[in-house]
Amino acid sequence: MMFQDKLINSHPYIKYIIVTAVFFLVLLIDLQFIIFTSRTINLLIRVVYFGIMALGFNMLLGYAGQISLGHAAYMGLGAYLTAYFSNHMGWNFMIILLLSGLIPMALGIILGLVALRMERLYLAIATLGLGVTGQMIFQEWRAFTRGFSGIRLERPEILGFAFNNSRHFLMLITVILLLVIILTYNFSRSRTGRALSAMRDSEYASQSLGISLFKYKLLAFAASSFYVGIAGSLYAYAERYVHPSTWGVELSLDMLAMVVIGGLASIGGSLVGAGFLVLVPRLTAATPVLADITNMNYILTGLAMILVIKYMPYGIYTTIDLKLIQPYLMGRSGENFRYQDLKKESDS
Amino acid sequence: MGRIIFIQNIIGGLETGSLYALAALGVVLIYRVSDVTNFAQGEMAMFSTFVTFTVWTYSRAAGYSYPYLIAFFSALIFSAVFGYLIERVFIRPTTESSLLGKMIVTFGLILIVNGSASAIFGTDSHYLQRAVGGTIIISNLVIRPHSFFVIFLALVIMGVLFYMIKYTMFGVAIRATAQDRETARLMGVNTIKVTAFTWIMATIMGAMAGLMIAPATNVSTGMMADVHLKSFIAAVLGGFTSFVGPVIGGLIIGVMDNLVGYYISTNWQTVIVYGILILILIFKPYGLFGTRPQKKV
């Protein structure tokens, strides 16, 4: 008993590793005995790459308090870069993945420069325009994106092992997700992460403490664009097809919905949000009455966003964590369990 | 010939520009009074236009004498009710949320309204007639009376609004609420009523913009996407802190949009207009007519 508490307290992200290990075990068993249908596997793949995307967006909205409605364009850029590099250059998977993150990151820094001059409302509108522009460029720049015909590509290959089986691919991206989670966890608790949260809570107060808004706003945009670019790359590999209609403002709204519904500034929240947005269309399609209504999943997602804002402003995951899981852990070990994810989100 | 085409573009620009101005004014009105940036304005306008279209089709099929007139007034009535309902059901319960929370509520509204529109009316695209048909030709200059009707309608609505804001007691209440909600309440202003009224007014303005743009874009669930974005750009260009700014911003965007579309490229029209906006914002971050808001630390 004591040993477990000590383990969790001294290595807080051990819980993510344990959950991933259990998930991996299930996947290994599934690989042998085929428990899940291939639809379920595809659904899980979507949850994983959307999870990485939501983590990136949460870095921006949840940790740094900046808003963007143009991140779908960065994700699209990541996806197109991956398709281009793997079809025309034939580079190594890891190099392509990194480049698909780094190039959107460079553009993200430019967006950060624009954001420096603007307040939240103006920023939302400017990035909305950016999102529309990005999608337009994907449609028109045929030499790079092939316009509306879209690009096909193959699943990645590492050291001669091709991940053509979706189950293998799911394992691969689960490992990437775990790496991203650990990175995010350490980042959010580093000096930089704390500075981002301080900036979110009050720009004036953090400036007076010597936090450079210039540096940290750029950093927030850079980091989130990097994550989102990687998610785009994984999207391209997972779906094996990239089309401009995917990268509209709807996707940016989905990112926002995931982060808001799951939980702002929370790793588990990002993943829960991604799961929510992936599962809702699937569940409504399976429910008899709701399935007949076109776009019922939009209505449900919108309602969920508003209800979450009204009744649990910290998101589903964080609320459940606070109300159910933390009291249980605290009651058991008798000491105050540190909970740092939760900070009141203020009107800066 | 070149000059005539130029004039035609300017008139076309003023036509769409006055619609952007109407929609932008609606957004700014809500923003000033209730601190909510209504990102769902375009979707709400789309929904109202669909209702208008349905009324128009039915009254035409039933053989009434003035189907468009009936549809026009039903648009006014419906959008007023619709605006009130949205405010009552979604906005009023979330007044206590943070600024970001309020913004997110309207993002949720986008999904809800858009989803319900395609659930109720389907995803097809439909034709809706112009308010005034026909064309006038003055020595090669082709003018649609519809353009003048649109500009006239926008001027009337804006005129009524500005008169109210400036000269009536209720307008004073609106300005007081926009300036300081708490103090206005202490002074006996019914801020809840004021907020509800601004939502009704803004929804009507959006619905009118939707109804007037519909002949050009057809009635479909995505019809307002472009108008909506441009009206936001107009509001940003003019500045969210003034009521006149968005109107002038809307006209500028409309004319510029048409000229860029004709003389440079229709494919890159939106991109170029947006690029110009970003440039302006970098030098004047609060818009052409906006002032830097005083902030409490």
Interface residues (C-beta under 8 A of the other chain):
Chain A: G65 I67 V114 R117 M118 E119 R120 L121 Y122 A124 I125 A126 L128 G129 L130 V132 T133 M136 I137 E140 S202 Y204 A205 V249 L253 L256 A257 V260 I293 T294 N295 M296 N297 Y298 I299 T301 G302 L303 A304 M305 I306 I309 K310 P313 E345 S346 D347
Chain B: Y31 T37 F39 F90 P93 T94 S97 S98 L99 L100 G101 M103 I104 V105 F107 G108 L109 I110 L111 I112 V113 N114 G115 S116 S118 A119 G122 T123 A225 L229 F232 I233 A235 V236 F240 N267 W268 T270 V271 Y274 G275 L277 I278 L281 I282 P285 Y286 V297
